[in-house]
Amino acid sequence: MSALPLVRALRRPESAAAFSPEQWNVLIAMARAERLIGTLALRIGDGAVPGGVRAVLADARLDAEREARQALWEADRAATALAPLGLRVVLLKGTAYAAAGLKAGAGRFIGDLDILVPRDSMDAVEKHLIAAGWEWVKSDPYDDAYYRQWMHELPPLIHRDRDRMIDVHHTVLPLTARQTPDAEAMIADAVPVSDGLYILSSEDRVCHAVAHMLADGDLAGGLRNLWDIYCLLGEADPAALETRAERHGLLPHVRQARRLADALYGEGRTRLTLWDRIVIARLLARDGWGRETRKGLRFAFYLRSHWLRMPPLMLARHLLTKWRKGYRPA
């Protein structure tokens, strides 16, 4: 068993009409685990769907709509808090997709509010957000220092009244990462969506999503991230994307993301490399209950994500410190 039923239902939602009750159980479990249940619900609609499933999908659509409203309200609150600074507040990820009405935002569950601001404004942004009610999540001095010295963002903040988290980025990959995307260019070419709020350009949206998935993380939640990329690729100019990806040092990753998106969600005509197939095996590693499988493969990608983020000696010191503090990868 793998997550292929979910991939196939997203690619061809009409195929779900022939599913047995057992197949629907598997599909819903996988969609929930990958946080794609809202997207799946919109893709399938109210066609030939069993009554019980119809109620589940309807609830998922309502939940996604509610999360989008909450995310946009949180973005508005952040924009208001930062308005005195007169800088561009660039929305990232799900909130950006919802704000712009993009296909990638349809049915998407949105967690934290992610924003991108100029690096030289980080101190001022931090002070204004704290004054507006956000508080620190990371109480551990090591974690706080690690974020401030090496990461691409402030330690996460959560609002004391609304219980919503904000991640404030000054670039899109850790400072120690092998790739160094041009965050200043991303901010300069961002496009407005409302007063004080911007989103990345079409090509930079792809580059950011690809960087987050393939040049940084361990591919947890990768099917949702790849669905984002699949949708975003349809809104970007291919030639301009190649140029932009090269500027950000992400061209090999963008090309791989194209192959992966086509293989899983598109026509499947692209020739895959061995590395592509290994990544796909990681993306599909779930059982019929939605639980992750292939523990060894997942752990290898966990180590790889840290290897991409920092040099070997720093990586060894960081992992040893986290291990002593009791952290264990799932």
Secondary structure as a PSIPRED ss2 file (coil, helix, strand):
# PSIPRED VFORMAT (PSIPRED V4.0)

   1 M C   1.000  0.000  0.000
   2 S C   1.000  0.000  0.000
   3 A C   1.000  0.000  0.000
   4 L H   0.000  1.000  0.000
   5 P H   0.000  1.000  0.000
   6 L H   0.000  1.000  0.000
   7 V H   0.000  1.000  0.000
   8 R H   0.000  1.000  0.000
   9 A H   0.000  1.000  0.000
  10 L H   0.000  1.000  0.000
  11 R H   0.000  1.000  0.000
  12 R C   1.000  0.000  0.000
  13 P H   0.000  1.000  0.000
  14 E H   0.000  1.000  0.000
  15 S H   0.000  1.000  0.000
  16 A H   0.000  1.000  0.000
  17 A H   0.000  1.000  0.000
  18 A H   0.000  1.000  0.000
  19 F C   1.000  0.000  0.000
  20 S C   1.000  0.000  0.000
  21 P H   0.000  1.000  0.000
  22 E H   0.000  1.000  0.000
  23 Q H   0.000  1.000  0.000
  24 W H   0.000  1.000  0.000
  25 N H   0.000  1.000  0.000
  26 V H   0.000  1.000  0.000
  27 L H   0.000  1.000  0.000
  28 I H   0.000  1.000  0.000
  29 A H   0.000  1.000  0.000
  30 M H   0.000  1.000  0.000
  31 A H   0.000  1.000  0.000
  32 R H   0.000  1.000  0.000
  33 A H   0.000  1.000  0.000
  34 E C   1.000  0.000  0.000
  35 R C   1.000  0.000  0.000
  36 L C   1.000  0.000  0.000
  37 I H   0.000  1.000  0.000
  38 G H   0.000  1.000  0.000
  39 T H   0.000  1.000  0.000
  40 L H   0.000  1.000  0.000
  41 A H   0.000  1.000  0.000
  42 L H   0.000  1.000  0.000
  43 R H   0.000  1.000  0.000
  44 I H   0.000  1.000  0.000
  45 G C   1.000  0.000  0.000
  46 D C   1.000  0.000  0.000
  47 G C   1.000  0.000  0.000
  48 A C   1.000  0.000  0.000
  49 V C   1.000  0.000  0.000
  50 P C   1.000  0.000  0.000
  51 G H   0.000  1.000  0.000
  52 G H   0.000  1.000  0.000
  53 V H   0.000  1.000  0.000
  54 R H   0.000  1.000  0.000
  55 A H   0.000  1.000  0.000
  56 V H   0.000  1.000  0.000
  57 L H   0.000  1.000  0.000
  58 A H   0.000  1.000  0.000
  59 D H   0.000  1.000  0.000
  60 A H   0.000  1.000  0.000
  61 R H   0.000  1.000  0.000
  62 L H   0.000  1.000  0.000
  63 D H   0.000  1.000  0.000
  64 A H   0.000  1.000  0.000
  65 E H   0.000  1.000  0.000
  66 R H   0.000  1.000  0.000
  67 E H   0.000  1.000  0.000
  68 A H   0.000  1.000  0.000
  69 R H   0.000  1.000  0.000
  70 Q H   0.000  1.000  0.000
  71 A H   0.000  1.000  0.000
  72 L H   0.000  1.000  0.000
  73 W H   0.000  1.000  0.000
  74 E H   0.000  1.000  0.000
  75 A H   0.000  1.000  0.000
  76 D H   0.000  1.000  0.000
  77 R H   0.000  1.000  0.000
  78 A H   0.000  1.000  0.000
  79 A H   0.000  1.000  0.000
  80 T H   0.000  1.000  0.000
  81 A H   0.000  1.000  0.000
  82 L H   0.000  1.000  0.000
  83 A H   0.000  1.000  0.000
  84 P H   0.000  1.000  0.000
  85 L H   0.000  1.000  0.000
  86 G C   1.000  0.000  0.000
  87 L C   1.000  0.000  0.000
  88 R C   1.000  0.000  0.000
  89 V E   0.000  0.000  1.000
  90 V E   0.000  0.000  1.000
  91 L E   0.000  0.000  1.000
  92 L E   0.000  0.000  1.000
  93 K H   0.000  1.000  0.000
  94 G H   0.000  1.000  0.000
  95 T H   0.000  1.000  0.000
  96 A H   0.000  1.000  0.000
  97 Y H   0.000  1.000  0.000
  98 A H   0.000  1.000  0.000
  99 A H   0.000  1.000  0.000
 100 A H   0.000  1.000  0.000
 101 G C   1.000  0.000  0.000
 102 L C   1.000  0.000  0.000
 103 K H   0.000  1.000  0.000
 104 A H   0.000  1.000  0.000
 105 G H   0.000  1.000  0.000
 106 A C   1.000  0.000  0.000
 107 G C   1.000  0.000  0.000
 108 R C   1.000  0.000  0.000
 109 F C   1.000  0.000  0.000
 110 I C   1.000  0.000  0.000
 111 G C   1.000  0.000  0.000
 112 D C   1.000  0.000  0.000
 113 L E   0.000  0.000  1.000
 114 D E   0.000  0.000  1.000
 115 I E   0.000  0.000  1.000
 116 L E   0.000  0.000  1.000
 117 V C   1.000  0.000  0.000
 118 P C   1.000  0.000  0.000
 119 R H   0.000  1.000  0.000
 120 D H   0.000  1.000  0.000
 121 S H   0.000  1.000  0.000
 122 M H   0.000  1.000  0.000
 123 D H   0.000  1.000  0.000
 124 A H   0.000  1.000  0.000
 125 V H   0.000  1.000  0.000
 126 E H   0.000  1.000  0.000
 127 K H   0.000  1.000  0.000
 128 H H   0.000  1.000  0.000
 129 L H   0.000  1.000  0.000
 130 I H   0.000  1.000  0.000
 131 A H   0.000  1.000  0.000
 132 A C   1.000  0.000  0.000
 133 G C   1.000  0.000  0.000
 134 W E   0.000  0.000  1.000
 135 E E   0.000  0.000  1.000
 136 W E   0.000  0.000  1.000
 137 V C   1.000  0.000  0.000
 138 K C   1.000  0.000  0.000
 139 S C   1.000  0.000  0.000
 140 D C   1.000  0.000  0.000
 141 P H   0.000  1.000  0.000
 142 Y H   0.000  1.000  0.000
 143 D H   0.000  1.000  0.000
 144 D H   0.000  1.000  0.000
 145 A H   0.000  1.000  0.000
 146 Y H   0.000  1.000  0.000
 147 Y H   0.000  1.000  0.000
 148 R H   0.000  1.000  0.000
 149 Q H   0.000  1.000  0.000
 150 W H   0.000  1.000  0.000
 151 M C   1.000  0.000  0.000
 152 H C   1.000  0.000  0.000
 153 E E   0.000  0.000  1.000
 154 L C   1.000  0.000  0.000
 155 P C   1.000  0.000  0.000
 156 P C   1.000  0.000  0.000
 157 L E   0.000  0.000  1.000
 158 I E   0.000  0.000  1.000
 159 H E   0.000  0.000  1.000
 160 R C   1.000  0.000  0.000
 161 D C   1.000  0.000  0.000
 162 R C   1.000  0.000  0.000
 163 D C   1.000  0.000  0.000
 164 R C   1.000  0.000  0.000
 165 M E   0.000  0.000  1.000
 166 I E   0.000  0.000  1.000
 167 D E   0.000  0.000  1.000
 168 V E   0.000  0.000  1.000
 169 H E   0.000  0.000  1.000
 170 H C   1.000  0.000  0.000
 171 T C   1.000  0.000  0.000
 172 V C   1.000  0.000  0.000
 173 L C   1.000  0.000  0.000
 174 P C   1.000  0.000  0.000
 175 L C   1.000  0.000  0.000
 176 T C   1.000  0.000  0.000
 177 A C   1.000  0.000  0.000
 178 R C   1.000  0.000  0.000
 179 Q C   1.000  0.000  0.000
 180 T C   1.000  0.000  0.000
 181 P C   1.000  0.000  0.000
 182 D C   1.000  0.000  0.000
 183 A H   0.000  1.000  0.000
 184 E H   0.000  1.000  0.000
 185 A H   0.000  1.000  0.000
 186 M H   0.000  1.000  0.000
 187 I H   0.000  1.000  0.000
 188 A H   0.000  1.000  0.000
 189 D C   1.000  0.000  0.000
 190 A C   1.000  0.000  0.000
 191 V E   0.000  0.000  1.000
 192 P E   0.000  0.000  1.000
 193 V E   0.000  0.000  1.000
 194 S E   0.000  0.000  1.000
 195 D C   1.000  0.000  0.000
 196 G C   1.000  0.000  0.000
 197 L E   0.000  0.000  1.000
 198 Y E   0.000  0.000  1.000
 199 I E   0.000  0.000  1.000
 200 L C   1.000  0.000  0.000
 201 S C   1.000  0.000  0.000
 202 S H   0.000  1.000  0.000
 203 E H   0.000  1.000  0.000
 204 D H   0.000  1.000  0.000
 205 R H   0.000  1.000  0.000
 206 V H   0.000  1.000  0.000
 207 C H   0.000  1.000  0.000
 208 H H   0.000  1.000  0.000
 209 A H   0.000  1.000  0.000
 210 V H   0.000  1.000  0.000
 211 A H   0.000  1.000  0.000
 212 H H   0.000  1.000  0.000
 213 M H   0.000  1.000  0.000
 214 L H   0.000  1.000  0.000
 215 A C   1.000  0.000  0.000
 216 D C   1.000  0.000  0.000
 217 G C   1.000  0.000  0.000
 218 D C   1.000  0.000  0.000
 219 L C   1.000  0.000  0.000
 220 A C   1.000  0.000  0.000
 221 G C   1.000  0.000  0.000
 222 G H   0.000  1.000  0.000
 223 L H   0.000  1.000  0.000
 224 R H   0.000  1.000  0.000
 225 N H   0.000  1.000  0.000
 226 L H   0.000  1.000  0.000
 227 W H   0.000  1.000  0.000
 228 D H   0.000  1.000  0.000
 229 I H   0.000  1.000  0.000
 230 Y H   0.000  1.000  0.000
 231 C H   0.000  1.000  0.000
 232 L H   0.000  1.000  0.000
 233 L H   0.000  1.000  0.000
 234 G C   1.000  0.000  0.000
 235 E C   1.000  0.000  0.000
 236 A C   1.000  0.000  0.000
 237 D C   1.000  0.000  0.000
 238 P H   0.000  1.000  0.000
 239 A H   0.000  1.000  0.000
 240 A H   0.000  1.000  0.000
 241 L H   0.000  1.000  0.000
 242 E H   0.000  1.000  0.000
 243 T H   0.000  1.000  0.000
 244 R H   0.000  1.000  0.000
 245 A H   0.000  1.000  0.000
 246 E H   0.000  1.000  0.000
 247 R H   0.000  1.000  0.000
 248 H C   1.000  0.000  0.000
 249 G C   1.000  0.000  0.000
 250 L C   1.000  0.000  0.000
 251 L H   0.000  1.000  0.000
 252 P H   0.000  1.000  0.000
 253 H H   0.000  1.000  0.000
 254 V H   0.000  1.000  0.000
 255 R H   0.000  1.000  0.000
 256 Q H   0.000  1.000  0.000
 257 A H   0.000  1.000  0.000
 258 R H   0.000  1.000  0.000
 259 R H   0.000  1.000  0.000
 260 L H   0.000  1.000  0.000
 261 A H   0.000  1.000  0.000
 262 D H   0.000  1.000  0.000
 263 A H   0.000  1.000  0.000
 264 L H   0.000  1.000  0.000
 265 Y H   0.000  1.000  0.000
 266 G C   1.000  0.000  0.000
 267 E C   1.000  0.000  0.000
 268 G C   1.000  0.000  0.000
 269 R C   1.000  0.000  0.000
 270 T C   1.000  0.000  0.000
 271 R C   1.000  0.000  0.000
 272 L C   1.000  0.000  0.000
 273 T C   1.000  0.000  0.000
 274 L H   0.000  1.000  0.000
 275 W H   0.000  1.000  0.000
 276 D H   0.000  1.000  0.000
 277 R H   0.000  1.000  0.000
 278 I H   0.000  1.000  0.000
 279 V H   0.000  1.000  0.000
 280 I H   0.000  1.000  0.000
 281 A H   0.000  1.000  0.000
 282 R H   0.000  1.000  0.000
 283 L H   0.000  1.000  0.000
 284 L C   1.000  0.000  0.000
 285 A C   1.000  0.000  0.000
 286 R E   0.000  0.000  1.000
 287 D C   1.000  0.000  0.000
 288 G C   1.000  0.000  0.000
 289 W C   1.000  0.000  0.000
 290 G C   1.000  0.000  0.000
 291 R C   1.000  0.000  0.000
 292 E E   0.000  0.000  1.000
 293 T C   1.000  0.000  0.000
 294 R C   1.000  0.000  0.000
 295 K H   0.000  1.000  0.000
 296 G H   0.000  1.000  0.000
 297 L H   0.000  1.000  0.000
 298 R H   0.000  1.000  0.000
 299 F H   0.000  1.000  0.000
 300 A H   0.000  1.000  0.000
 301 F H   0.000  1.000  0.000
 302 Y H   0.000  1.000  0.000
 303 L H   0.000  1.000  0.000
 304 R H   0.000  1.000  0.000
 305 S H   0.000  1.000  0.000
 306 H H   0.000  1.000  0.000
 307 W H   0.000  1.000  0.000
 308 L H   0.000  1.000  0.000
 309 R H   0.000  1.000  0.000
 310 M C   1.000  0.000  0.000
 311 P C   1.000  0.000  0.000
 312 P H   0.000  1.000  0.000
 313 L H   0.000  1.000  0.000
 314 M H   0.000  1.000  0.000
 315 L H   0.000  1.000  0.000
 316 A H   0.000  1.000  0.000
 317 R H   0.000  1.000  0.000
 318 H H   0.000  1.000  0.000
 319 L H   0.000  1.000  0.000
 320 L H   0.000  1.000  0.000
 321 T H   0.000  1.000  0.000
 322 K H   0.000  1.000  0.000
 323 W H   0.000  1.000  0.000
 324 R H   0.000  1.000  0.000
 325 K C   1.000  0.000  0.000
 326 G C   1.000  0.000  0.000
 327 Y C   1.000  0.000  0.000
 328 R C   1.000  0.000  0.000
 329 P C   1.000  0.000  0.000
 330 A C   1.000  0.000  0.000
